[in-house]
Amino acid sequence: MDQQAIVRTGLLDDAARAAYAKAFDARRDTTGGLGGMESALIGAELFEVVLAGQVVARYALKTVHRAHGSEVFIVAAAGGLPGTDLVAGMLPYIAQQCQGADRLTINTRRRGLVKKLAMQGWTLDSYVMRKKL
């Protein structure tokens, strides 16, 4: 990004709902059809990335405290800026934002995102298997 982006607390207004809805379409769903945007965002902290006065991306973080540490989940992310890799640009910032947590986690069905994350030092931690009952 040529200009400096600003990250601010986000709202769940109509524009945010429309943007986040794209992250929860059938191609990106990681819940096997059981979850959705509303349930994923309950208890999440929302953020907006603003560049030149325009919101170019949004993301939502949810912290889970476990017996041996805390894990921050990126439960939703949406947006885009032509000519800019927001994944490469924003994930280091999000990781810094989550200092104090033990893990930063994302669930995705996007193979391209898995490759991008691996190039930034992320590792594949598990597989999720489901059986419809």
N, CA and C atoms as a LAMMPS dump frame, in Angstrom:
ITEM: TIMESTEP
0
ITEM: NUMBER OF ATOMS
399
ITEM: BOX BOUNDS ff ff ff
-5.0000000000000000e+02 5.0000000000000000e+02
-5.0000000000000000e+02 5.0000000000000000e+02
-5.0000000000000000e+02 5.0000000000000000e+02
ITEM: ATOMS id mol type element x y z
1 1 1 N 0.85 -1.17 0
2 1 2 C 0 0 0
3 1 3 C 0.894 1.23 0
4 2 1 N 0.662 2.127 -0.926
5 2 2 C 1.471 3.325 -1.013
6 2 3 C 1.168 4.282 0.128
7 3 1 N -0.083 4.363 0.536
8 3 2 C -0.477 5.246 1.611
9 3 3 C -0.556 4.457 2.906
10 4 1 N -0.575 5.168 4.008
11 4 2 C -0.674 4.526 5.316
12 4 3 C -2.129 4.18 5.617
13 5 1 N -2.362 2.925 5.901
14 5 2 C -3.702 2.476 6.27
15 5 3 C -3.924 2.719 7.748
16 6 1 N -5.163 2.936 8.108
17 6 2 C -5.562 3.119 9.501
18 6 3 C -6.482 1.955 9.858
19 7 1 N -6.238 1.346 11.002
20 7 2 C -7.126 0.3 11.494
21 7 3 C -7.907 0.886 12.651
22 8 1 N -9.214 0.769 12.57
23 8 2 C -10.073 1.313 13.624
24 8 3 C -11.112 0.267 14.019
25 9 1 N -11.717 0.485 15.168
26 9 2 C -12.789 -0.39 15.627
27 9 3 C -13.925 -0.346 14.612
28 10 1 N -14.449 -1.509 14.283
29 10 2 C -15.504 -1.59 13.295
30 10 3 C -16.881 -1.685 13.919
31 11 1 N -17.873 -1.44 13.106
32 11 2 C -19.276 -1.56 13.491
33 11 3 C -19.911 -2.646 12.642
34 12 1 N -20.991 -3.209 13.128
35 12 2 C -21.732 -4.187 12.329
36 12 3 C -22.952 -3.5 11.724
37 13 1 N -22.67 -2.561 10.824
38 13 2 C -23.733 -1.835 10.132
39 13 3 C -24.058 -2.555 8.821
40 14 1 N -24.916 -1.974 8.008
41 14 2 C -25.327 -2.624 6.754
42 14 3 C -24.143 -2.867 5.822
43 15 1 N -23.235 -1.897 5.727
44 15 2 C -22.068 -2.058 4.85
45 15 3 C -21.178 -3.197 5.342
46 16 1 N -20.995 -3.291 6.65
47 16 2 C -20.172 -4.362 7.216
48 16 3 C -20.844 -5.713 7.004
49 17 1 N -22.143 -5.78 7.231
50 17 2 C -22.869 -7.04 7.019
51 17 3 C -22.729 -7.51 5.569
52 18 1 N -22.848 -6.604 4.629
53 18 2 C -22.717 -6.962 3.211
54 18 3 C -21.307 -7.467 2.905
55 19 1 N -20.297 -6.821 3.471
56 19 2 C -18.909 -7.246 3.241
57 19 3 C -18.639 -8.604 3.882
58 20 1 N -19.038 -8.765 5.14
59 20 2 C -18.793 -10.032 5.831
60 20 3 C -19.577 -11.178 5.207
61 21 1 N -20.747 -10.897 4.66
62 21 2 C -21.564 -11.957 4.046
63 21 3 C -20.786 -12.687 2.959
64 22 1 N -19.91 -11.981 2.264
65 22 2 C -19.093 -12.603 1.219
66 22 3 C -18.14 -13.643 1.804
67 23 1 N -17.711 -13.433 3.044
68 23 2 C -16.799 -14.381 3.694
69 23 3 C -17.518 -15.631 4.166
70 24 1 N -18.836 -15.611 4.144
71 24 2 C -19.623 -16.74 4.643
72 24 3 C -20.463 -17.394 3.547
73 25 1 N -20.071 -17.197 2.293
74 25 2 C -20.829 -17.853 1.231
75 25 3 C -20.496 -19.352 1.211
76 26 1 N -21.225 -20.123 0.432
77 26 2 C -21.086 -21.58 0.43
78 26 3 C -19.677 -22.038 0.05
79 27 1 N -18.986 -21.291 -0.779
80 27 2 C -17.629 -21.681 -1.189
81 27 3 C -16.609 -21.511 -0.074
82 28 1 N -16.894 -20.662 0.89
83 28 2 C -15.929 -20.371 1.955
84 28 3 C -16.342 -20.924 3.322
85 29 1 N -17.538 -21.465 3.414
86 29 2 C -18.062 -21.963 4.682
87 29 3 C -17.178 -23.058 5.253
88 30 1 N -16.759 -22.905 6.496
89 30 2 C -15.923 -23.909 7.172
90 30 3 C -16.7 -24.643 8.261
91 31 1 N -18.024 -24.506 8.265
92 31 2 C -18.838 -25.134 9.317
93 31 3 C -19.686 -26.286 8.802
94 32 1 N -19.525 -26.649 7.557
95 32 2 C -20.359 -27.696 6.988
96 32 3 C -21.81 -27.288 6.849
97 33 1 N -22.043 -26.002 6.741
98 33 2 C -23.398 -25.493 6.571
99 33 3 C -24.133 -25.226 7.875
100 34 1 N -23.491 -25.46 9.004
101 34 2 C -24.161 -25.288 10.297
102 34 3 C -24.031 -23.881 10.869
103 35 1 N -23.028 -23.142 10.443
104 35 2 C -22.799 -21.813 11.008
105 35 3 C -23.214 -20.725 10.051
106 36 1 N -22.918 -19.526 10.429
107 36 2 C -23.221 -18.379 9.592
108 36 3 C -22.562 -17.138 10.146
109 37 1 N -22.747 -16.057 9.442
110 37 2 C -22.11 -14.811 9.816
111 37 3 C -22.509 -14.356 11.21
112 38 1 N -23.799 -14.342 11.496
113 38 2 C -24.27 -13.82 12.778
114 38 3 C -23.66 -14.589 13.95
115 39 1 N -23.68 -15.925 13.88
116 39 2 C -23.149 -16.713 14.992
117 39 3 C -21.636 -16.578 15.094
118 40 1 N -20.939 -16.475 13.969
119 40 2 C -19.479 -16.33 14
120 40 3 C -19.05 -15.012 14.629
121 41 1 N -19.837 -13.974 14.436
122 41 2 C -19.443 -12.652 14.925
123 41 3 C -19.841 -12.384 16.368
124 42 1 N -20.638 -13.279 16.977
125 42 2 C -21.005 -13.085 18.39
126 42 3 C -19.745 -13.104 19.245
127 43 1 N -19.529 -12.058 19.994
128 43 2 C -18.376 -11.969 20.882
129 43 3 C -17.074 -11.591 20.209
130 44 1 N -17.116 -11.328 18.911
131 44 2 C -15.898 -10.965 18.182
132 44 3 C -15.656 -9.465 18.25
133 45 1 N -14.388 -9.093 18.167
134 45 2 C -14.005 -7.685 18.041
135 45 3 C -13.909 -7.387 16.547
136 46 1 N -14.558 -6.329 16.102
137 46 2 C -14.596 -5.973 14.688
138 46 3 C -13.632 -4.829 14.403
139 47 1 N -12.978 -4.91 13.241
140 47 2 C -12.024 -3.883 12.845
141 47 3 C -12.213 -3.533 11.379
142 48 1 N -11.907 -2.284 11.043
143 48 2 C -11.963 -1.793 9.667
144 48 3 C -10.591 -1.259 9.289
145 49 1 N -10.182 -1.539 8.055
146 49 2 C -8.945 -0.996 7.501
147 49 3 C -9.35 0.121 6.559
148 50 1 N -8.888 1.323 6.85
149 50 2 C -9.288 2.511 6.091
150 50 3 C -8.067 3.075 5.371
151 51 1 N -8.25 3.342 4.083
152 51 2 C -7.188 3.922 3.267
153 51 3 C -7.799 5.04 2.437
154 52 1 N -7.229 6.206 2.528
155 52 2 C -7.718 7.386 1.797
156 52 3 C -9.203 7.628 2.068
157 53 1 N -9.617 7.403 3.318
158 53 2 C -10.982 7.67 3.722
159 53 3 C -11.985 6.579 3.372
160 54 1 N -11.529 5.505 2.726
161 54 2 C -12.422 4.422 2.314
162 54 3 C -12.091 3.142 3.085
163 55 1 N -13.121 2.419 3.509
164 55 2 C -12.906 1.123 4.142
165 55 3 C -12.545 0.132 3.034
166 56 1 N -11.332 -0.441 3.109
167 56 2 C -10.879 -1.373 2.077
168 56 3 C -10.895 -2.823 2.562
169 57 1 N -10.997 -3.01 3.869
170 57 2 C -11.05 -4.373 4.413
171 57 3 C -11.664 -4.33 5.806
172 58 1 N -12.179 -5.474 6.217
173 58 2 C -12.745 -5.646 7.553
174 58 3 C -12.307 -7.01 8.066
175 59 1 N -12.135 -7.106 9.377
176 59 2 C -11.853 -8.412 9.958
177 59 3 C -12.404 -8.468 11.371
178 60 1 N -12.623 -9.693 11.831
179 60 2 C -13.203 -9.925 13.154
180 60 3 C -12.347 -10.944 13.883
181 61 1 N -12.025 -10.631 15.135
182 61 2 C -11.185 -11.492 15.97
183 61 3 C -11.964 -11.956 17.188
184 62 1 N -11.777 -13.21 17.533
185 62 2 C -12.433 -13.763 18.719
186 62 3 C -11.378 -14.508 19.528
187 63 1 N -11.268 -14.173 20.814
188 63 2 C -10.289 -14.809 21.693
189 63 3 C -10.941 -15.94 22.47
190 64 1 N -10.254 -17.071 22.501
191 64 2 C -10.693 -18.225 23.277
192 64 3 C -9.603 -18.522 24.297
193 65 1 N -9.971 -18.532 25.568
194 65 2 C -9.022 -18.85 26.638
195 65 3 C -9.106 -20.344 26.919
196 66 1 N -7.963 -20.993 26.838
197 66 2 C -7.885 -22.432 27.043
198 66 3 C -7.054 -22.718 28.293
199 67 1 N -6.99 -23.974 28.685
200 67 2 C -6.272 -24.362 29.906
201 67 3 C -4.802 -23.954 29.882
202 68 1 N -4.175 -23.967 28.7
203 68 2 C -2.741 -23.699 28.628
204 68 3 C -2.391 -22.474 27.791
205 69 1 N -3.329 -21.568 27.618
206 69 2 C -3.041 -20.351 26.876
207 69 3 C -4.266 -19.835 26.141
208 70 1 N -4.07 -18.763 25.418
209 70 2 C -5.183 -18.165 24.684
210 70 3 C -4.917 -18.216 23.183
211 71 1 N -6.007 -18.32 22.45
212 71 2 C -5.956 -18.436 21.005
213 71 3 C -6.895 -17.391 20.409
214 72 1 N -6.396 -16.623 19.465
215 72 2 C -7.222 -15.636 18.782
216 72 3 C -7.559 -16.188 17.401
217 73 1 N -8.848 -16.254 17.112
218 73 2 C -9.327 -16.728 15.82
219 73 3 C -9.684 -15.536 14.944
220 74 1 N -9.231 -15.555 13.707
221 74 2 C -9.74 -14.623 12.711
222 74 3 C -11.011 -15.281 12.204
223 75 1 N -12.162 -14.832 12.694
224 75 2 C -13.425 -15.501 12.377
225 75 3 C -14.065 -14.976 11.099
226 76 1 N -13.606 -13.833 10.63
227 76 2 C -14.113 -13.282 9.376
228 76 3 C -13.115 -12.259 8.853
229 77 1 N -13.005 -12.221 7.539
230 77 2 C -12.176 -11.201 6.888
231 77 3 C -12.759 -10.967 5.496
232 78 1 N -12.83 -9.715 5.113
233 78 2 C -13.409 -9.371 3.821
234 78 3 C -12.812 -8.067 3.328
235 79 1 N -12.793 -7.924 2.032
236 79 2 C -12.324 -6.677 1.454
237 79 3 C -11.364 -6.918 0.32
238 80 1 N -10.844 -5.85 -0.193
239 80 2 C -9.89 -5.942 -1.282
240 80 3 C -9.465 -4.575 -1.742
241 81 1 N -8.3 -4.526 -2.317
242 81 2 C -7.751 -3.295 -2.856
243 81 3 C -6.968 -3.672 -4.109
244 82 1 N -7.425 -3.259 -5.278
245 82 2 C -6.743 -3.645 -6.516
246 82 3 C -5.237 -3.373 -6.453
247 83 1 N -4.474 -4.4 -6.848
248 83 2 C -3.024 -4.259 -6.882
249 83 3 C -2.335 -4.445 -5.538
250 84 1 N -3.089 -4.803 -4.502
251 84 2 C -2.525 -4.941 -3.167
252 84 3 C -2.887 -6.295 -2.585
253 85 1 N -1.9 -6.971 -2.017
254 85 2 C -2.134 -8.23 -1.327
255 85 3 C -2.433 -7.899 0.131
256 86 1 N -3.715 -7.818 0.463
257 86 2 C -4.098 -7.465 1.829
258 86 3 C -3.7 -8.537 2.831
259 87 1 N -3.642 -9.797 2.401
260 87 2 C -3.215 -10.867 3.307
261 87 3 C -1.784 -10.595 3.755
262 88 1 N -0.903 -10.371 2.816
263 88 2 C 0.501 -10.106 3.15
264 88 3 C 0.648 -8.814 3.951
265 89 1 N -0.169 -7.833 3.632
266 89 2 C -0.05 -6.545 4.309
267 89 3 C -0.673 -6.499 5.693
268 90 1 N -1.78 -7.212 5.882
269 90 2 C -2.522 -7.084 7.137
270 90 3 C -2.19 -8.142 8.185
271 91 1 N -1.841 -9.364 7.781
272 91 2 C -1.618 -10.408 8.783
273 91 3 C -0.49 -10.096 9.754
274 92 1 N 0.62 -9.501 9.304
275 92 2 C 1.633 -9.12 10.308
276 92 3 C 1.091 -8.099 11.314
277 93 1 N 0.256 -7.175 10.841
278 93 2 C -0.353 -6.205 11.746
279 93 3 C -1.29 -6.904 12.733
280 94 1 N -2.119 -7.821 12.235
281 94 2 C -3.046 -8.544 13.105
282 94 3 C -2.266 -9.357 14.136
283 95 1 N -1.174 -10.003 13.707
284 95 2 C -0.349 -10.772 14.645
285 95 3 C 0.198 -9.866 15.746
286 96 1 N 0.647 -8.686 15.379
287 96 2 C 1.14 -7.723 16.375
288 96 3 C 0.004 -7.271 17.29
289 97 1 N -1.165 -7.081 16.717
290 97 2 C -2.343 -6.667 17.479
291 97 3 C -2.705 -7.729 18.52
292 98 1 N -2.39 -8.984 18.249
293 98 2 C -2.755 -10.102 19.132
294 98 3 C -1.632 -10.485 20.09
295 99 1 N -0.621 -9.641 20.221
296 99 2 C 0.458 -9.949 21.168
297 99 3 C -0.142 -10.192 22.533
298 100 1 N 0.387 -11.18 23.221
299 100 2 C -0.164 -11.571 24.504
300 100 3 C -0.932 -12.868 24.392
301 101 1 N -1.437 -13.167 23.202
302 101 2 C -2.086 -14.454 22.959
303 101 3 C -0.999 -15.464 22.597
304 102 1 N -1.336 -16.734 22.719
305 102 2 C -0.375 -17.781 22.4
306 102 3 C -0.465 -18.26 20.958
307 103 1 N -1.628 -18.131 20.347
308 103 2 C -1.833 -18.603 18.983
309 103 3 C -2.755 -17.648 18.222
310 104 1 N -2.519 -17.553 16.932
311 104 2 C -3.419 -16.873 16.01
312 104 3 C -3.865 -17.943 15.025
313 105 1 N -5.176 -18.109 14.863
314 105 2 C -5.727 -19.232 14.104
315 105 3 C -6.741 -18.74 13.083
316 106 1 N -6.755 -19.416 11.95
317 106 2 C -7.756 -19.143 10.927
318 106 3 C -8.188 -20.481 10.324
319 107 1 N -9.474 -20.632 10.092
320 107 2 C -10.014 -21.785 9.379
321 107 3 C -10.367 -21.311 7.979
322 108 1 N -9.928 -22.058 6.976
323 108 2 C -10.208 -21.654 5.596
324 108 3 C -10.351 -22.864 4.69
325 109 1 N -11.098 -22.687 3.631
326 109 2 C -11.204 -23.689 2.564
327 109 3 C -10.407 -23.24 1.346
328 110 1 N -9.829 -22.074 1.409
329 110 2 C -9.135 -21.485 0.265
330 110 3 C -7.686 -21.971 0.189
331 111 1 N -7.39 -22.824 -0.787
332 111 2 C -6.03 -23.358 -0.936
333 111 3 C -5.003 -22.246 -1.17
334 112 1 N -5.384 -21.246 -1.935
335 112 2 C -4.467 -20.139 -2.188
336 112 3 C -4.106 -19.399 -0.916
337 113 1 N -5.074 -19.243 -0.014
338 113 2 C -4.798 -18.589 1.261
339 113 3 C -3.873 -19.454 2.113
340 114 1 N -4.064 -20.766 2.067
341 114 2 C -3.178 -21.667 2.813
342 114 3 C -1.737 -21.483 2.337
343 115 1 N -1.537 -21.374 1.041
344 115 2 C -0.185 -21.17 0.492
345 115 3 C 0.392 -19.832 0.953
346 116 1 N -0.424 -18.778 0.899
347 116 2 C 0.044 -17.464 1.354
348 116 3 C 0.421 -17.497 2.829
349 117 1 N -0.409 -18.157 3.634
350 117 2 C -0.14 -18.233 5.066
351 117 3 C 1.135 -19.031 5.335
352 118 1 N 1.331 -20.123 4.612
353 118 2 C 2.535 -20.936 4.788
354 118 3 C 3.792 -20.113 4.495
355 119 1 N 3.712 -19.236 3.508
356 119 2 C 4.857 -18.386 3.178
357 119 3 C 5.142 -17.37 4.28
358 120 1 N 4.163 -17.129 5.151
359 120 2 C 4.354 -16.203 6.271
360 120 3 C 4.649 -16.945 7.573
361 121 1 N 4.916 -18.244 7.495
362 121 2 C 5.309 -18.993 8.677
363 121 3 C 4.187 -19.73 9.39
364 122 1 N 2.992 -19.733 8.837
365 122 2 C 1.881 -20.476 9.433
366 122 3 C 2.059 -21.959 9.133
367 123 1 N 1.507 -22.813 9.982
368 123 2 C 1.589 -24.253 9.766
369 123 3 C 0.198 -24.867 9.763
370 124 1 N 0.068 -25.974 9.034
371 124 2 C -1.169 -26.74 9.041
372 124 3 C -1.198 -27.528 10.337
373 125 1 N -2.244 -27.333 11.129
374 125 2 C -2.297 -27.901 12.471
375 125 3 C -3.233 -29.099 12.58
376 126 1 N -4.257 -29.162 11.732
377 126 2 C -5.201 -30.272 11.847
378 126 3 C -6.039 -30.38 10.578
379 127 1 N -6.768 -31.474 10.503
380 127 2 C -7.777 -31.663 9.465
381 127 3 C -9.115 -31.71 10.171
382 128 1 N -10.158 -31.269 9.505
383 128 2 C -11.509 -31.35 10.066
384 128 3 C -12.297 -32.313 9.198
385 129 1 N -12.85 -33.322 9.823
386 129 2 C -13.671 -34.303 9.126
387 129 3 C -15.085 -34.194 9.685
388 130 1 N -16.074 -34.303 8.806
389 130 2 C -17.477 -34.243 9.239
390 130 3 C -18.265 -35.362 8.592
391 131 1 N -19.255 -35.825 9.313
392 131 2 C -20.196 -36.783 8.772
393 131 3 C -21.585 -36.267 9.05
394 132 1 N -22.36 -36.145 8.011
395 132 2 C -23.726 -35.659 8.153
396 132 3 C -24.584 -36.753 8.787
397 133 1 N -25.335 -36.392 9.806
398 133 2 C -26.2 -37.36 10.514
399 133 3 C -27.653 -37.164 10.144
